[in-house]
Amino acid sequence: MLQQILETMYIDPELLAELNEEQKQILFFKMRQEQIRRWKDNEKKLEPKGNTSSTKKGKSVNWLLAADSDVWVWVMGEGAGDKPYNQICDEIMAERARQQAQKEAGELRKEKEKELIRRFSGSFKAREKAAKDTLRQKEAEKKAEVERATKAAAEQEQIQMELKQKEEEERRRQEVEIKCLEEERTQQLYINLKEAQEMVQRNEKEDLVWRESLRKSKVADEKRRSIAKQARDDYKRHSLKGIERGKVSAISQTFQKLQPPVKPPIPPRRFAVNPKESNARRETPPQKMNHDSRESIIRWFKEQQIPMRAGYEKNSDVIAPWFHGIITRQEAEELLNKEENGSFLIRISERVIGYCLSYRSSEGFKHFLIDSSKDSYTFFGVDQLQHATLADMVEYHKDEPITLAGSELLREPCGQQRLPPDYAYLFN
């Protein structure tokens, strides 16, 4: 089954739903190994002949060290005598706004000064020329009108004074306008800088949220790698146990040959089939069941599994108390809910042609898919640890845990809680 999945790099969703977390980790690890192997083979094919690997010059960073030989770091606002970071930023932004406003106000003053000079200088020269002409005319009239000239001069002086006063008033008014514009510009620049700082802070907060999500993702990846590593260690440990168990079984068989022969229990004759046909069926992987799968799975059990003594005790023709018929995952959990931790049952899966071991632990309910596609029984993904019968698998895992991480030892079988039993139609 696993070899077929690795060849196609695809697993049916319903078959995947039957796997527990450890079996999924083993499957994903195997698929990832297969992907890397294919990639390396492809790289070797694409690599030109005679190409030698050349070392690339790498870049490095040298950090400034402090007196304690550690990296020298200074955080603005956290040193002795430093102002808070927000206060420093506000002062810098206020100073920049003030300087910018002063610069703009100076340029505006220059323009206003030019305008005043243009307006008042021309008028003053024209009046002065007119006054001189008047004086020359009066002098030409033999100074007859000295008093008028004096009066005209006084008037001219008064006019000049009025012009100067108007000029001063205009200057003051323009200065007030420039100051108002300077204050408005300062406030506007401060608001713009403040909004820019708030935008930077929002981006920093979003960056912190992203970094936190990245950290959680890395923690989850590390946890999955840890689970996968435990599953691989469990896989190797079970493989070694299977090899040791095979050696012990060989010694036991040699010893039994010296004993008087004992007649083994005979399975029901009416379910016997052609051995070649039976082996051909058993070598096919579990298939997804159709809507009329109940009849096909009953036929599969009678033709292929009863000859292998599926559901029987190890050395008798009695149905094992842990064996159940075609029941759903929910029904299995309802049965185990009434039992203690360590209770278990083996049921015929309602999704795929095969078995599933349902187990109750302190953490909840666990379900392990059993691969029966060959002439043996093994948990999915642990191909090297195979058992001849379901009873052998149960006996083995009473002493050895199913997974190293979960430590699931099979303690108490969950028997039937209704009559007739849910497997009655399988043996009739």
JODAMO-V760871 format. One record per helix or strand. SS is the DSSP state (2 for helix, 1 for strand). FROM is the first residue (numbers start at 1). LEN is the number of residues. If there is no record, write none. Layout:
ss/from/len
SS/FROM/LEN
SS/FROM/LEN
This chain:
ss/from/len
2/2/7
2/13/5
2/21/26
1/65/1
1/71/1
2/85/56
2/146/112
2/269/3
2/275/8
1/288/1
2/293/16
1/312/1
1/319/1
1/323/4
2/329/8
1/343/6
1/352/1
1/355/7
1/364/8
1/377/3
1/387/1
2/390/7
1/412/2
2/424/3
